[in-house]
């Protein structure tokens, strides 16, 4: 089916009027009994792995299996590594994944039959720095060249209206607070835009950031200065203290990094804007093509499902398998893994292994870990995260202002971590069905700034998390509790690496050696490029942690590079 030609901004023509007609008024009904529970991530399975490792003595393996390459971890990086192995002609590999479904923070799920994200829910249209991601999107049929220009399939670009903010008691278009703000706030918006442009002129930013790392000077001098301080300190240095601007920048940092401006580096705060689409003060011109995002009802699970499908078919995917130990030997690598389906330990042997695990996990399971891995595990920090998928049986009463959108954010206390919600039904091709039918609201809460958040995730009953999410969203939607039928809670104890000061300077010096000067022709016609990859003699490390922050472009590119290293 070819891409449709209907323009995104006109996709739901008349939708706002339709919503006004169809949204419920003040009638109330008794709140139904709320079903739900924890889903998505098996915390008990992860803790079982941790406890086994603490004993220091692992059960003996009951079987030995062999492959040419092993991949430990089935998140985006592990799936990307599997794809690059196949492109390089390597089919004899196994991917070992702890959970029942691969995808890491980009898994998708369903509530009462309605697809919804369990984590990452969109992918910005990649720029030319993300060539590997561009190749993937072409392979998946999401972009094609028409009359010499790249076009993206309109069905998968976020439909309009894209985003709105609940601010001062009503909805406004866009996420930057603008309604009723004073001249002083507007002036600080413009000053921040100029400051971002100034830093961009001083040294280039890119996504993925590893494209900036060179062998002689891994990080530009201006980037080193930004990486040495917090974003809050840089804002104070610039005299940017407006409460509305600070709220917005706090939201952006928590959205991408899991923590706010007081913890992330100034490099990360500027990089959020400078590597993608910049910062636009009200009234400034916006490049709509650069602002576009790809999204699906199940979020980035749409992509990871397609990356995993050929591995299921080919038998390379081994789910419900906890990696216990990775040992480099004289002749190869041995990986001991616990098979949760058989309650037994299996030993895998291979000449090479790709360690696509979070750094803190890799440091525990790699026997005699290299110094760079041990140091990285000590220096990096991780943000806990919570996702609540709320099934509603009918449209909600909406406060005045902008029409219902895909991304809906609340202007609220940033210390609570709430980021608002996305509507899983927004991408439906029939705008009437998207507005009138049951849907799932996916509520996000970044907990990197919340004390003891990881312990709270492990011990707090799901009902309390559900009640807190419903209470937060009841401010703009007073009848939410009456409409909510089920709430599924997904917990991430270590959702993402937080780019605190010093992270980029440290990580940019790892994995800069060139293992080969040759560029291999891949089966899709592309030529492999050198990608900085942390390695030992037989291990290649791949995870977004090695970039210091967690986004799809970083994880995928690192996995792609590690796969090419392992392919030889």
Secondary structure by P-SEA (a helix, b strand, c coil): cccccccccccccaaaaaaaacccccccccccccccccccccaaaaaaaaaaaaacccccccccccccbbbccccaaaaaaaaaaaaaccccbbbbbccccccccccccccccbbbbccccccccccccaaaaaaaaaaaccccccccccccccccccccccccccccccccccccccccccaaaaaaaaaaaaaaaaaaaaccccccccccccccccccaaaaaaaaccaaaaaaaaccccaaaaaaaaaaaaaccccccccccaaaaaaacccccccccccccccccccbbbbccccaaaaaaaaaaaaaaaccccccbbbcbbbbcccbbbbbbbcccccbbbbbbccbbbccccaaaaaaccccccaaaaaaaacbbbbbbbbbbbbbccccccccccccccbbbbbccccccccbbbbccccccccccccccbbbbbbbbbcccccaaaaaaacccaaaaaaaaaaaaccccccccccccbbbbbbbcccccccccaaaaaaaaccccccccbbbbcccccccccccccccccbbbbcccccccccaaaaaaaaaaaaaaaac
